[in-house]
Amino acid sequence: QTVVTQEPSLTVSPGGTVTLTCASSTGAVTSGYYPNWFQQKPGQAPRALIYSTSNKHSWTPARFSGSLLGGKAALTLSGVQPEDEAEYYCLLYYGGAHWVFGGGTKLTVL
Amino acid sequence: QVQLVQSGAEVKKPGASVKVSCKASGYTFTSYGISWVRQAPGQGLEWMGWISAYNGNTNYAQKLQGRVTMTTDTSTSTAYMELRSLRSDDTAVYYCARVTITMTFDIWGQGTMVTVSS
């Protein structure tokens, strides 16, 4: 059973920078896993932020960026705003139309 | 605008089946796939499976194999997810999401709450 691991929780100050990571139990995450990142606020459907490691959707704020870091997928928020407080999920593709979500990171802006 | 609109909340007894619909609009339905994702109360997202709206090919998460069936009706641009032999731990919000060629789930439905309770 493949497991995708994220930090359970992180705290950042307004205006600060924070990096969330996403690791795979199968080994290093590469671009071939097409890492996706989603933001979810309470009572809302997830919203897509980043796809294929570092590509932004048309609605993704510029302060969000994606990358590969030390064998993991990473989501960096620069100049964090209070409205960025949310749960963030990564999604990895394992081939053959099979995906696995990470457990999510609860980001607190304090 | 591009959107996915799902059917309303359901309450089912253990052992019953549920069928959730996801109607697409604003894009060419057969040019994309649809994935289904669920979220139990207070828990994370769980990928359930994928269907090609082009040819109906499917792939399901191993833990749901044998209980889930995903279909599409291209005449109405609607995707369906049926889950059988419902248990209390199937209680969750069920989402559909559009899957693009770049492997992103870019557009999501509003979610459908399914409650399994005796």
HADDOCK unambig.tbl for C-alpha pairs under 7 A between the chains (distance, minus, plus):
assign (segid A and resid 34 and name CA) (segid B and resid 103 and name CA) 6.51 0.50 0.50
assign (segid A and resid 36 and name CA) (segid B and resid 104 and name CA) 6.53 0.50 0.50
assign (segid A and resid 45 and name CA) (segid B and resid 108 and name CA) 6.86 0.50 0.50
assign (segid A and resid 45 and name CA) (segid B and resid 110 and name CA) 5.86 0.50 0.50
assign (segid A and resid 45 and name CA) (segid B and resid 111 and name CA) 6.66 0.50 0.50
assign (segid A and resid 48 and name CA) (segid B and resid 105 and name CA) 6.83 0.50 0.50
assign (segid A and resid 48 and name CA) (segid B and resid 106 and name CA) 5.53 0.50 0.50
assign (segid A and resid 51 and name CA) (segid B and resid 104 and name CA) 5.70 0.50 0.50
assign (segid A and resid 52 and name CA) (segid B and resid 102 and name CA) 6.78 0.50 0.50
assign (segid A and resid 97 and name CA) (segid B and resid 50 and name CA) 6.72 0.50 0.50
assign (segid A and resid 97 and name CA) (segid B and resid 59 and name CA) 6.18 0.50 0.50
assign (segid A and resid 98 and name CA) (segid B and resid 59 and name CA) 6.94 0.50 0.50
assign (segid A and resid 99 and name CA) (segid B and resid 47 and name CA) 6.54 0.50 0.50
assign (segid A and resid 100 and name CA) (segid B and resid 47 and name CA) 6.12 0.50 0.50
assign (segid A and resid 101 and name CA) (segid B and resid 45 and name CA) 6.37 0.50 0.50
assign (segid A and resid 101 and name CA) (segid B and resid 46 and name CA) 6.26 0.50 0.50
assign (segid A and resid 101 and name CA) (segid B and resid 47 and name CA) 6.62 0.50 0.50
assign (segid A and resid 103 and name CA) (segid B and resid 44 and name CA) 5.67 0.50 0.50
assign (segid A and resid 104 and name CA) (segid B and resid 44 and name CA) 6.31 0.50 0.50
